[in-house]
Amino acid sequence: MLRKSSRIWLLALGWAVLLITSAASGQTPAKKAVPVVESQTGRGGIRFEPGNRPDPFLNPLIQRKSKEDVDEEIPKGTPPPGIAGMSYNEVELLGMSVSPEGKTAVFKGNDKRVYFLREGDRLFDGYVKTITADYVLLIRETKLRSGRVLTQEITKRLRT
């Protein structure tokens, strides 16, 4: 058995032989072609080889999406059947009923059917907020990519 110090010397000798033989043969490790990207900071002479890393010279706050991209409306997807799949501009107000049991609004949808809605019932892009004897107040909701929800009040009058 070799002692520990002898093993270390043999290992060091082996590495030295490998280095000398590779240097003598003139072989150098092949380098990959890495694209060089100019920095967009406006400072001349700064070069960056990206690999898989982001450019450290670019300010991430400047590269954030513009406000128009962030405040874009999220698509709602496929509408369900019936009144829940119709938007406020696809329904027509036919009448209202105010009774002790509650208030009801009568709408005609784009499918030529009649629907009876109460306060709080949903349409595809909003809900019924208030029903009075002369008009129905609808709230249109728009969800944005930034997470905000915009609301818009729409009044449907019986006599226009």
Buried (B, 14 or more C-beta within 10 A) or exposed (E): EEEEEEEEEEEEEEEEEEEEEEEEEEEEEEEEEEEEEEBBEEEEEEEBEEEEEEBEBEEEEEEEEEEEEEBEEEEEEEBEEEBEBBBBEBBEBEEBEEEEEEBBBBBBBEEEEEBEBEBEBEBBBBBBBBBBEEBBBBBBBBBEEEEEEEEEEBEBEBEE
